[in-house]
């Protein structure tokens, strides 16, 4: 019974992780896609103040840890950390994203501290021309916290079911063995010596 409970709990957490990661990835892609769409006019007009407002707005979403707008060559045009302006993104994931026409994501290769990140990339295009790429650092902390919570709940439910099952087995065995015990006691009491 414990093995079945443990297997069920493991399966539930694996499925929950996959579902949560898919949902968080979709949410991150939606945020990056919106920023890519809103970035077209400021990039065409070289309006960095408006682009900065859009980046700051994207940072207001839960679990967004950093936002970068890259030009087609991978140079940072706007970043949530202004010290990063003018730097060049040359890690393999960023280079693959700059070459891709499709949105993509992967585990962060950037220093994220203790907070594991997804790097989410979304191309910025206008009339078929590539204007740049949005890169979003999206925290996986919510997924990890939810999985930890689910594991705790599954453990508590498993322990509760085991305790209830043990109690039920004890009561049922007592109920079934009670007549047998009474018969055995009567036989011992009335047996001739």
Protein Blocks (a to p, Z undefined) as FASTA:
>chain_A
ZZmmmmmmmmmmmmmmmmmmmmmmmmmmmmmmmmmmmmmmmmmnopaklmmmmmmmmmmp
ghiabdcdddfkopafbdfblklgoiacfbfklmmmmmpcbdcddddfbdehjaccdddd
ddddeehiafbdcdddddfklmmmmmmmmmmmmmmmmmmmmmmmmmmmmmmmmmmmmmmm
mmmmmmmmmpcZZ
